[in-house]
């Protein structure tokens, strides 16, 4: 049993410093003993290699997901814990690699040993209602560590369970489904495919409508290897600010909402010839500029914006339906801080963002796989980087275990856990008025967050002037 006191969107959640305080929320979570859920039937014992896209260094971390479900009177008498536990065991018969453990082979190549040991499952109850979480459900969430318990010894990449699931009943009859995934196994689309399979079985299906396909060799490096594209996302860049990195406990994290009103305000700063830019591109170009000014880089320092691009639809012939491995790239837009920030017009930033996204095709991803092997799995560049993972179309909000679609479904945190100072999630949500929009998490040192908010307010409140320029701010980092 654990009691959780939280100041919604404000208090420190271990190392995360939040925004301005609002209403307090206190509740108690009672967890049952964690158990391993194995496949319901015997499955093959074998070794399965991950692809060279899967096992890159930058994916070797755990990613948390959370789904909030309302009470459904038609499901009276059905226990979500029992329903999901049984459906999980049945689904693992088809997705049996998830019940195994990762091992590291020669050259640090990751391999799944399909042991059938199972995934971690935790049953829990919380004396809180869904309504008490507020109308605007979006990360960061109160007491996440209690709703998705970090079982000691389970969070590593090697020799640990590949999935951890916690189902928490709420006092109102709703429930919370929390899941933690070893990212080397799947991307967002692959995870949603698995969760959808569990939900279909939970609703009575004998087997998933889309059968899983492993075939990770399809995204292995070529023989001979040949890097054919430019990959600035893996540049080796040295941190030049005296080696000082702000501790995470001194960082501020805020989730910013962008609805129709906010997006329209930002679009006023978009040149006419770029008016067809997507909402994602417009928001990210704006945030990249605001964040760069807030961090006060020297004007000649290089800065990067990386956006995760799903490459599933870019293969010819297409990847098999049911493939649930990682199929994405992080193309980088690169410029200097001075060039990015000298104009309030967003045209320059937008053109860089759009150009980087368009670079991703089948050849680009195969070039990444070759690069991983040639350079020994280099890590993503984090110095001067702003990375955004777009989850608006992943499909988390459609996963229905029988209680209807979730009130919120998607990333449990608003920053990317593997690179918390740099990576942000871009998630669909609603505000307190019920308006649909996008939430983006930003992680910055506390003084920089104040500058960031002021810069963002400029775009949301001011009318752009033709040829308007700003004076660039010298670095104080």
Secondary structure as GFF3:
##gff-version 3
##sequence-region A 1 477
A	DSSP	beta_strand	2	7	.	.	.	ID=ss1
A	DSSP	beta_strand	24	31	.	.	.	ID=ss2
A	DSSP	beta_strand	35	37	.	.	.	ID=ss3
A	DSSP	beta_strand	47	49	.	.	.	ID=ss4
A	DSSP	three_ten_helix	57	59	.	.	.	ID=ss5
A	DSSP	beta_strand	62	69	.	.	.	ID=ss6
A	DSSP	three_ten_helix	73	75	.	.	.	ID=ss7
A	DSSP	alpha_helix	80	91	.	.	.	ID=ss8
A	DSSP	three_ten_helix	96	99	.	.	.	ID=ss9
A	DSSP	beta_strand	101	104	.	.	.	ID=ss10
A	DSSP	three_ten_helix	106	108	.	.	.	ID=ss11
A	DSSP	beta_strand	110	113	.	.	.	ID=ss12
A	DSSP	beta_strand	119	126	.	.	.	ID=ss13
A	DSSP	three_ten_helix	130	133	.	.	.	ID=ss14
A	DSSP	alpha_helix	144	147	.	.	.	ID=ss15
A	DSSP	beta_strand	163	170	.	.	.	ID=ss16
A	DSSP	beta_strand	175	182	.	.	.	ID=ss17
A	DSSP	alpha_helix	188	202	.	.	.	ID=ss18
A	DSSP	three_ten_helix	216	219	.	.	.	ID=ss19
A	DSSP	three_ten_helix	232	234	.	.	.	ID=ss20
A	DSSP	three_ten_helix	248	250	.	.	.	ID=ss21
A	DSSP	beta_strand	251	258	.	.	.	ID=ss22
A	DSSP	alpha_helix	260	267	.	.	.	ID=ss23
A	DSSP	three_ten_helix	272	274	.	.	.	ID=ss24
A	DSSP	alpha_helix	279	295	.	.	.	ID=ss25
A	DSSP	beta_strand	302	310	.	.	.	ID=ss26
A	DSSP	three_ten_helix	312	314	.	.	.	ID=ss27
A	DSSP	beta_strand	328	336	.	.	.	ID=ss28
A	DSSP	alpha_helix	337	341	.	.	.	ID=ss29
A	DSSP	alpha_helix	347	358	.	.	.	ID=ss30
A	DSSP	alpha_helix	362	374	.	.	.	ID=ss31
A	DSSP	beta_strand	385	390	.	.	.	ID=ss32
A	DSSP	three_ten_helix	396	398	.	.	.	ID=ss33
A	DSSP	beta_strand	408	411	.	.	.	ID=ss34
A	DSSP	three_ten_helix	417	419	.	.	.	ID=ss35
A	DSSP	beta_strand	423	430	.	.	.	ID=ss36
A	DSSP	beta_strand	436	445	.	.	.	ID=ss37
A	DSSP	alpha_helix	446	461	.	.	.	ID=ss38
###
